[in-house]
Amino acid sequence: MTLLLAIAAVAVAMRHYCRSRYDLVAMLKTLSVTLSQLPAFSLSFTLLVMRGDLLECWQQLPPDSPNYFLLNIMQEQVPPVRYFLSLRQVKPETFYPIAHVHLTALNDKKADPTLDNALKRELNLTWMDVDE
């Protein structure tokens, strides 16, 4: 749709403003710059429109929601990190291990990579022990 509007604008401009082929070349150069900037402006506008919705959702979070996220902590680094956080009056709820895996089976059935693109790449999985 945008491309059709751009072509129509060029056609109208050629009829009214182009007196030589140099004018046409200059206009087409400007058009290409404009078309290359259009996605960036569209994304910026979308983010501005969505910003209000994101702020409303963020403000509805419970007051005790976690506000600290640490990644890539090795198992042997957990005690020093806990100590570091305790010095700053931050009480971490828990540390979750993360494993980088390729999913090959799900519920004792072989996973079919043609059904889901996630099965074609490495996944980051986390788990925790639950007392039953």
ChimeraX attribute file (.defattr): number of C-alpha atoms within 10 A of each C-alpha:
attribute: neighborCount
match mode: 1-to-1
recipient: residues
	/A:1	6
	/A:2	9
	/A:3	9
	/A:4	9
	/A:5	10
	/A:6	15
	/A:7	13
	/A:8	12
	/A:9	13
	/A:10	18
	/A:11	13
	/A:12	12
	/A:13	13
	/A:14	16
	/A:15	10
	/A:16	9
	/A:17	13
	/A:18	17
	/A:19	10
	/A:20	9
	/A:21	10
	/A:22	10
	/A:23	13
	/A:24	16
	/A:25	12
	/A:26	11
	/A:27	17
	/A:28	13
	/A:29	12
	/A:30	12
	/A:31	16
	/A:32	12
	/A:33	11
	/A:34	12
	/A:35	14
	/A:36	11
	/A:37	11
	/A:38	13
	/A:39	11
	/A:40	11
	/A:41	11
	/A:42	11
	/A:43	11
	/A:44	12
	/A:45	12
	/A:46	11
	/A:47	13
	/A:48	11
	/A:49	11
	/A:50	11
	/A:51	12
	/A:52	11
	/A:53	12
	/A:54	11
	/A:55	10
	/A:56	10
	/A:57	10
	/A:58	10
	/A:59	10
	/A:60	8
	/A:61	10
	/A:62	8
	/A:63	8
	/A:64	6
	/A:65	7
	/A:66	11
	/A:67	7
	/A:68	7
	/A:69	7
	/A:70	7
	/A:71	9
	/A:72	8
	/A:73	13
	/A:74	9
	/A:75	10
	/A:76	8
	/A:77	10
	/A:78	12
	/A:79	10
	/A:80	10
	/A:81	14
	/A:82	15
	/A:83	13
	/A:84	12
	/A:85	13
	/A:86	12
	/A:87	10
	/A:88	8
	/A:89	9
	/A:90	13
	/A:91	12
	/A:92	13
	/A:93	7
	/A:94	8
	/A:95	15
	/A:96	14
	/A:97	15
	/A:98	16
	/A:99	12
	/A:100	10
	/A:101	12
	/A:102	14
	/A:103	17
	/A:104	13
	/A:105	11
	/A:106	9
	/A:107	6
	/A:108	7
	/A:109	8
	/A:110	10
	/A:111	14
	/A:112	14
	/A:113	13
	/A:114	9
	/A:115	9
	/A:116	9
	/A:117	9
	/A:118	12
	/A:119	17
	/A:120	14
	/A:121	11
	/A:122	12
	/A:123	14
	/A:124	11
	/A:125	13
	/A:126	10
	/A:127	10
	/A:128	10
	/A:129	6
	/A:130	5
	/A:131	4
	/A:132	3
